[in-house]
């Protein structure tokens, strides 16, 4: 893939995904009331405002604020930078791998912006489920990250050498 095409692909995904994430979080902060749950599609989708000081499913929320800042701001910042450098410069990557790395970078950047602007916390507002089986509360950046990770796994699987045959 040519350098300019790669740059445009990465920039489009980054700005589009981070922009959508930040727009939806801004809407959630402006229009949702903490603790008030809105239910849609026979309770399959719930919209509920939450501020998350931790990572996925609030992991790390009990850490000291300094440790959370080191891990969730400094560490995530370095990972995002590494993902973007790889997506832009690693010549052996195919377009689906570039997309996957860009989605992962956009996910990290969307939540990093929140942490830097909101005293180390991330705005979450979506919850999915059937009956008592429910996800944690998440946001668009989280969806983008899961999509990027799944895409990277699927692309790697397509790229994997065939299993040796056993007689």
URSUL-V269591 format. One record per residue. N is the residue number from 1. D_CENTER is the distance of its C-alpha to the mean C-alpha in Angstrom with 1 decimal. Layout:
n = {N | N}
d_center = {D_CENTER | D_CENTER}
This chain:
n = {1 | 2 | 3 | 4 | 5 | 6 | 7 | 8 | 9 | 10 | 11 | 12 | 13 | 14 | 15 | 16 | 17 | 18 | 19 | 20 | 21 | 22 | 23 | 24 | 25 | 26 | 27 | 28 | 29 | 30 | 31 | 32 | 33 | 34 | 35 | 36 | 37 | 38 | 39 | 40 | 41 | 42 | 43 | 44 | 45 | 46 | 47 | 48 | 49 | 50 | 51 | 52 | 53 | 54 | 55 | 56 | 57 | 58 | 59 | 60 | 61 | 62 | 63 | 64 | 65 | 66 | 67 | 68 | 69 | 70 | 71 | 72 | 73 | 74 | 75 | 76 | 77 | 78 | 79 | 80 | 81 | 82 | 83 | 84 | 85 | 86 | 87 | 88 | 89 | 90 | 91 | 92 | 93 | 94 | 95 | 96 | 97 | 98 | 99 | 100 | 101 | 102 | 103 | 104 | 105 | 106 | 107 | 108 | 109 | 110 | 111 | 112 | 113 | 114 | 115 | 116 | 117 | 118 | 119 | 120 | 121 | 122 | 123 | 124 | 125 | 126 | 127 | 128 | 129 | 130 | 131 | 132 | 133 | 134 | 135 | 136 | 137 | 138 | 139 | 140 | 141 | 142 | 143 | 144 | 145 | 146 | 147 | 148 | 149 | 150 | 151 | 152 | 153 | 154 | 155 | 156 | 157 | 158 | 159 | 160 | 161 | 162 | 163 | 164 | 165 | 166 | 167}
d_center = {25.0 | 26.6 | 25.1 | 25.0 | 23.5 | 20.7 | 20.2 | 20.2 | 17.7 | 15.1 | 16.0 | 15.8 | 12.4 | 11.2 | 13.4 | 12.9 | 9.2 | 9.2 | 12.5 | 11.7 | 9.1 | 11.8 | 14.6 | 13.5 | 13.1 | 16.4 | 18.0 | 17.0 | 18.6 | 21.6 | 22.4 | 21.3 | 23.5 | 22.3 | 23.7 | 24.5 | 23.0 | 23.2 | 23.5 | 23.3 | 24.3 | 26.5 | 24.0 | 21.3 | 19.0 | 19.2 | 18.1 | 18.5 | 17.6 | 16.5 | 15.7 | 14.0 | 15.3 | 13.7 | 10.6 | 9.6 | 12.8 | 14.2 | 14.9 | 16.7 | 17.6 | 21.2 | 21.1 | 23.0 | 21.5 | 22.4 | 20.8 | 17.5 | 17.8 | 18.6 | 15.7 | 12.8 | 14.0 | 16.3 | 14.6 | 11.1 | 13.0 | 15.0 | 12.3 | 10.7 | 14.4 | 15.2 | 12.7 | 14.0 | 17.5 | 17.3 | 16.0 | 18.8 | 21.6 | 21.6 | 24.3 | 24.2 | 20.8 | 21.2 | 19.4 | 17.1 | 16.0 | 15.5 | 13.3 | 11.2 | 11.0 | 10.4 | 7.3 | 6.0 | 7.7 | 6.5 | 2.9 | 5.4 | 8.0 | 7.1 | 7.2 | 9.9 | 11.9 | 12.1 | 13.3 | 15.8 | 17.1 | 17.2 | 18.9 | 16.1 | 14.6 | 11.4 | 12.4 | 11.6 | 13.9 | 13.4 | 15.1 | 16.4 | 19.4 | 22.9 | 25.6 | 24.8 | 22.0 | 18.8 | 15.1 | 14.0 | 13.0 | 9.4 | 8.1 | 7.0 | 3.7 | 3.5 | 5.7 | 4.6 | 3.2 | 6.3 | 8.2 | 8.0 | 9.1 | 11.7 | 12.8 | 13.5 | 15.3 | 17.3 | 18.2 | 19.4 | 21.3 | 23.0 | 23.9 | 25.2 | 29.0 | 31.0 | 32.1 | 35.7 | 38.2 | 40.4 | 44.1}
